[in-house]
Amino acid sequence: MSNPNPKYLNPFKPGAGHMPPYLAGREKEKAEFFKLLEQKTILTNLILTGLRGVGKTVLLDTFRPLVIQKRWLWVGTDLSESASVSEEVIAQRLLADLSVVTAGVKIKKQVPPIGFQAEGTFEERALNFATLSEIYKSIPGLVSDKMKGILQFVWECLMPHGINGVIFAYDEAQTMSDHAEKEQYPLSLLLDVFQSIQKKNIPFMLVLVGLPTLFPKLVEARTFAERMFDVVTLNRLNENDSKQAIAKPIKDSHSSVNFDDKSIILIFNTSGGYPYFIQFICKEIFDIWVQQLTVDGSVKPIPMAEITQKLDKDFFAGRWARATDRQRELLSIISTLENSDGEFTVQEIVAAAKHMIKPFGASQVNQMLVHLSECGLVYKNRHGKYSFAVPLLGQFILRQEAERTRPLFT
């Protein structure tokens, strides 16, 4: 079978966390991160936050090879709620992640004397998960004491190898939480352990990635977290960076499809500058146009209404389905606010709902917003205001409302 003509290969990748063909913008965010690597003593860790679809995971993935070049080690994974079930579970998570990069390090362990031997001998062992676990269990005290001890031991083993430090990078970190009812505080333990070892001048840095609920959750767990992290918020791309994200992959791939200036502006306006939406829309247009070229050699106008409808079903519909009918009424009211794409208050929602047959009271709105936060549709920031947790959700809701009220016959 012959390989496909590269002119017909679609360069765009709208999957979750997939590296785009060209990472536009984000130079400022990269600079802020690499400034942290220059710290002689780790005083500041990093939180990378933003709505879904802004490219947090993609940016995190670009950090890793650059960090390794600077002789830092990189460990981490995607977190889930199960990772913070208990303090012991998060401790084992850290040990497992760390063992991946320490397994090649050899240490000498003393073996007790046998028979008439006056002294014991030494055997060489790899600093793998089994060894780390054994040392961890041998350290007296609480889980936090054991973690502080094992991390200090690991650093003493790494120093002779010219390692500058270790980055502990965790995506989806907003899923972590403490469980006071079970007397388990895994999130607090994570913060306490890293603050403690950094005070000992051990260069182990936390990089936590998550939704905007992450930083308030950390501060709630430990108030000192406010001084422990630099918060970098990823927003939508500006117009120039968006146009680069749209046009450069086409140019670099020498594709048979070409986006003219009018098409690029339409894609930018429809996507709102959100990287995921840019990739999604561009991929759909490319697939449509490349087939038209192979059929009759012509390129027709962009069917943006149909592409938007597909985006609604693929990206928004599942989240919308989590809301009850009454919650959808509330979300519809929010979508009509002038500041629905930014921040809004309970009072603004109540005022906008006064015309309804069944208006919302302030207490009811507060309760419903809590439930909508749990559904991942809104979030509350530290100033007591709310925002949509999904980019362009307000526009989607308006489209749904227009469809619902459209007459069957005109």
C-alpha positions, 0 to 999 in steps of 0.5 A: 500500500502506498503512503498517502500524499502529504498534501492531503494529510490533515495537520490539525489535532483537536484531541484532549492534550494532543500537541498541536502542529504549531504552538502559538503564543505562550512565550510569556508563560514559558519565560515565567516557568523557566525563571522559577528554575533559576531559584537557588532555593525553591521559594516559589512553585508553579500553578498552571491554570485555565479553562478546558481547551486553553492548552494547559496540558500541551504547554506542560508537555513542552516544558518537560524536554527543555527542563531535562536539557537543564539537568533537572529530572521530571516526574509526574502524571495525571491525577484523579480523585483516587490519588487523594483517597488517603495520605498513604495513597498520595505518598505511594503515588509520589514514590512510584513517580519518583522511582521511574527516574531514580531506578538507574541510581545505585546505592550501597546497602550494608548486609549483616555479618554471616557466621564468623564474619567480623563485619558485614558486607555491602551490596549495590542496589538500584534506587527503584520502587522496592528500595524506596518503599523499604526505606520509606517504611523504615523511617519512624513517624507519620506519613508526612515524616516518612515522606520528608525523610525519603525525599531528603534521602533521594536528594542526597543520592542524586546530588553526586550525579550533577542533577539540579533538581526534580520537577514534580508535575501533576495535571488535573490537580484540582481533583485532589482534596482533603477528607476531614470526616475520615481524618485524611489530609492528602492535599495538606500533606503534599503541601506540608511535605514540599514546603518542609523539604524546600526549607532544607534547600532541597530543589524539588519543585511542584508544578500543579496544573488544573482548572481555576478551582485549583488555587482556591482549594490549595489555599483552603487546605493550607493558607501558606499555599498563597505564598508558595505558588506563582499562578499562571493563568492561560487565557484565549489566544489573541488575534495575531497568535490565533491567526498563526495557529490557523495558518502556519500548520497549513503553510508548513505542511505544504497542503493542497488546502489553503485558508485565505484571510477571510476564512482565517478571520471567520475561524478566529471569530468562531473559535473565540481564540481558544486553542482547542476550538481552533484545532477542531474547526480547522480540522473540520474545514480541512476535511471538507475542503480536501474532499471537494478538491479531489472531487471537482477541484473547487472549494466552496464556502465554509459550512460554519453552521454545520461545524458549530453544530458538530462542536456543540454535540462533541464538546458541549452536549455532554456537559449540558446533559448534567444540568437539570431543567431548572438549572438550565433555566438558570444557566440560560439567564446567565448566558444573557448577561453582558458579562457572561463570558467573564465574571458574574454575581448572584445579585446580577443573576437574580436581577436578570431573572425578575421577569420570569414566571418563576424567578430565582431568589438569592438563596436558591441561586447560591444553592444551584451554583454550588451544584453547577460547580460540582457538575463542572459548569461554573466555578467560584473564584476567591472574590466571591464571583462566578464564571462559566467553567467551560469556554464559550458555554454562554454562546452554546446555551444561547444557540440551544435556547434559539433552537428550543424556541424556533417555530416548527413552521415559518 
